[in-house]
Amino acid sequence: MTTQRTLRRGVDGQLVDAAQELAHVYLKGDPRRLNHSAGAARAAAYAAAVLPTIPADVMISAAWLHDIGYSPALAETGFHPVDGAVLLRREGWDDQIVRLVAHHSFSRITAPFYGADAALAEFAPLDGLVPDVLTFADAVAGVDGRGATIAQRLAELRQRPRGSTGVPPDVREQWYGLITASVDDVQRAIRSKPLAR
Ligand SMILES: [Fe+2]
């Protein structure tokens, strides 16, 4: 895996190209999730185009890469945000992308229930609207990349098999509330921008 290493700094879209390529490498066996990632990248691109404070290449790349940790090839902790971020840090990706992936969609809330809180603590979260945009992109992409409302996103999260992780219902509701507020913040920021004429 050398392509993304040489392109990690990103010039004229090369960062996004490398992120897209790496997502295809790790998610090729999971086309639904790959389509979801493509949808997240489109949503991130849209938000970045409207919101001048959002770094487009970093944002779109993080969206492409946020779920690569689901790849069985990367399973270390079993907590996909950390497993993806560990690979990206090892491969020398932009630090903002690494941290965005590690903390995407409020992973800090569920990490303890996967025994992954110590591993997550190796990655500092970002502040401000940037991580909210990734949460927004993850939510509105839909499970198959065809788009979703926040209500559909929460319904999908509620239906997921719990497995042995045992995230308590009250913690799950707290998590859903944070995701909803984050998506609301981004949608409000987008709405506040006048349409280009
Ligand atoms: Fe996702």
Residues whose N, C-alpha, C, O or C-beta is under 5 A from the ligand:
A	BS01	LIG	D67 D138
